[in-house]
Amino acid sequence: MKTGILHHIEINVANLDRSVRFWDWLLKELGYEEFQNWEQGRSWKLGDTYLVFVQTEERFLDVPYHRCRSGLNHLAFHAESTQHVELLTNKLREKGVNILYNKKHPFAGGEHHFAAYFEDPDRMKVEIVATYNR
């Protein structure tokens, strides 16, 4: 039964090309496959759920995204393991992505929350989380 499982999430982005460069490698590292590709959008799918990124219309670009406003705050993804979190963290750093809460990494969410926190090109927070029992 699929009742209640997320079907998809659609996110408007300020610059589709920049967002695709950021999200494509990351989602593939997490097991997603490219699902749809059209001029104004791109999607990736894992199981029955897919993520869609769509170019924001120019007339709506005057107010930039901020995760503290009403709306989506962040996306959090499961990692395979703590080693997977660290592998992805290193790849993010190599790509010049700012790791949030770097001084507390990987326990910025508490001692039982092994995760990497970072931002996408529109500054939406993203988490990669591994199950961890100390």
N, C-alpha and C positions, 0 to 999 in steps of 0.2 A: 504494500500500500504506500502511495506517495503523499497522502494527505499531510499537509503541514511542512513538508520538506521544501526549502527554497527552490523555486524554479529558475529564477535569474535575478541578478542585480544589475541595474543600468546606471552608469555614472557619466555625467557630462564632464568633459575636460576642456581646458583652455586651449590646448595645442595637441591635436590628435597624434601627429607624427612623433612628438616628444614623448607622449604617454605610451604609445605603442612600443617605442624603443625601450622604455623603462619596464613595462609590464610583460612584454613578450618573453624575455629570457626568464624572468622571475616565475611567471605562471607555469612555464614549461618545466622549470626546476621542481615545481610543486606537483607535477603530474597532469597539468591541464594540456589540452590540445587545442590548436586554433580551430574555431568552429565556423565563424562567419567573417567575411571581409567585404566591406563596401566603401564607397568614397568617403562617407561621413562617420564610419564606425568600424569597430573590430570586436570580435568576441572570442572567448576561450571557454572550453567546457571540460568539466570533470564529473563523471557520472551523469546524473540527471540535472545538474546545476551548471549554469553558465554565467560568466561575467561579461558585461557589455560596456565598452567605452565609446562614447559618442562625442563628436566635436560640438561644443557649445556654439549656438548661433551668435554671430558677432554682436547683435543688439543686446545680448545678455552678458557680455564680457566685461561690462563696466564695473561690476562688483565681484572681486575675486573670491574664491572659495576660502573659508576658514572653518576649521573643524570645531571651533567653540561656538559657532552660530547654530541656529536650529538646522537640523539635517544630519547627515551621516557624520559620525565622529571618526571612526576608523574601521578597517577590515583586519581581522585576525585569522591567520591560517595555521593549521596544524603542521608541524614538521615531523619527519620520520623519527628523529632522535635529537639529543643535545648536540651530537656531532654534526647533524644536518643543519641545525641552527648556526653553529660556528662556521661551517662551510659557506652558507649563504651570507653570513655576516662578513666574512672575508671577501667574497665576491662583490658585495655591496660597497665595501670600502675601496676595492680596486676600481670600481666604476665611479668613485667620487661621491657616493651617496652618504649623506650625513647620518650617523647612527645617533639616535636620540638617547639621552640619559647615559652617555658613554661611560661616565665614571662608575655607574652602578651595573653596567652590562656584565653578565646576562641576567642579573637578578633585580632589574629596575622595578619589576612588578611584585617583588617580595621573594623570600628565600625558597618558595616552592613553585615559582613561576619563571622557568628558564626560557628567555625569549630575546629576540632582537626587535628593537623599535626603530622605525625610520619613516621618512616621508617620501611620497611619490612626487612627480614634478609639480603638481598643484598644491603640495604641502598637506595632502591627506595622510594621516598617520596609518602605518601598516605595521602589523605585528606578525612575527613568525614564532610560534610557541611549541615547545616540546613538553611532553609529560615528564615530570621530574619529581622524584622523591629523594630527599636528602637523607 
